[in-house]
Amino acid sequence: MRRFSYVLILSFAALLEGMVTALPLLLVALILLYTIKKDTMLFSLAFIFGFLLDVANVDNIGYRSLFFTLTLFIIFSYERKFEVQTASFIFFASLIGAISYIFTFSENTNIFLPSFATATLSLVLFAIITKLDKRYFIE
């Protein structure tokens, strides 16, 4: 059931990113899911959904997959050094990830405004998730 909910959340984020907005919503969903759940299965889902997003955008295949997987790997390697389930880490990880994502994959010349919007959205979603369920905090 957990895998189905991951796929459902990531599918919804990919559809919104592909059809409605230019914000990297799939990146936000992956960062939030990984920092909250810490499930390594998200690495393979990041690769698959990045591949599907490349195909949907008629872009070079594999670039977004590599980007999403590397982003999760960087968070994975820093989770022993930093407290990753905090609002500040979510904000800065989303901000840095969004800046790099928009710089790499977007043709938009304004990088910082969408990046701050993405980081703020991830912070709001993290606050909502942690208010709804207190199990997400580290013991």
N, C-alpha and C positions, 0 to 999 in steps of 0.2 A: 504494500500500500504506500510505503514511503517513496518508492521509486516512481510510482504513478503520480504522486503529488509533485515531485521534483519536475517530472516531464510536463505536467500540466502548467506549473508556474513558469517554467522556462519557455514553453510554447506560447503562452500568453504574452510574455515579455518580448519574445522574438516577433510575434505578429504585430504588437504595438510599435516596435522599433522599425519594422519593415514597412508598415503602411501608414502610421499616424504621425510619428515624431522622428526627429533626427537625433534624439538623445540616446546614448548607449544603455538602453533599459536592460538588455540581456546581460551586460557587464554588471549592472547594479544587482540584478537578481542572483547572478553567480556569486558575487562577493558576499551578499547577505546570506545566501544559503550556506556557503562554505564557512563563514565565520560563526554562524549560529549552530549549524549541525555538525560541522567538521567531518563530513562524510567524503571519503576519497573517491567514491563513485562519481562525484561531480566533475572530476577531471575528464572522464570519458564523455559525460554529458556536455561539458564545455566544448570538447572537440567536435562532437556530433552536431550540436546546435550552431557552432561557428561555421562548420562546413555547410549546413543548410542555409544559413544566412548569406554565405558567399554565393551559393547557387541562386538564391532568391534575388540577390542584388546584381546578378550577372557580373560578378567580380572575379578576380583571380582566386582560384580555389585553394583553401588551406591557410590563408593569411589570418583571418579572424579566428580560426581554430587554434592556430599557433599562439595568437595574442591572448585569447581567453585562457588557454592552458598554462602559458607562462605567467599570466597574472595570478592565477590560483596557486601556481607553484611558488611564486614569490611570497604570497601570503602564508602558504604552508611553511616555508622556511623561516619566516619571521614570527610565527606563532609561539615559538619557545622563548624568544627574546622580548616580545611585547605582549601586552594584554590585548588580544584581538577582539574581544567581545565588549568593547567600550565604544561609546558614541564618537569619541575623537578619532579612534583608529578607523572606524567606518567612514567618517567624513574625509579624512586625509587619503585613505586608500581609494575611495571612490573619486576624489578630486584628481589624484595623480593618474589613476587609471583612465578617467574620462579625458584628461588633457592629452594623454598619449594616444588614446583611441581616436579622438576627434582629429588630432594632428596627423595621424597615420591614415585614417580611412575616410575622412570627410573632406569635401571641397570647400567647406566653410572657412572664411578667413578669420572670423571671430572665434577664437578658441576658448577664451576664458568665461564668457557669459554662459554658454551651454554646459561647460564643465562645472561651474558653481551651481547651476540649476540641477545638474545630475547629482552632485554631492549633497545638496540640500534635500533632494528627493530621497536619496538613500538614507539620510539621517532621519527624515520624517518616517519613512517605512520602518526603520530600525526601532524608533521610539514606539510606533504603533504595535509592532510585533512583541517587543518586550513588555509593554503594558498589558497586552492581551494574555500573555503566557509568561509567568515568572520562571518557568523551568529553563529558560534560555540563559539565565545568568550562571556564571561559574560558581560552584559551591565554595 
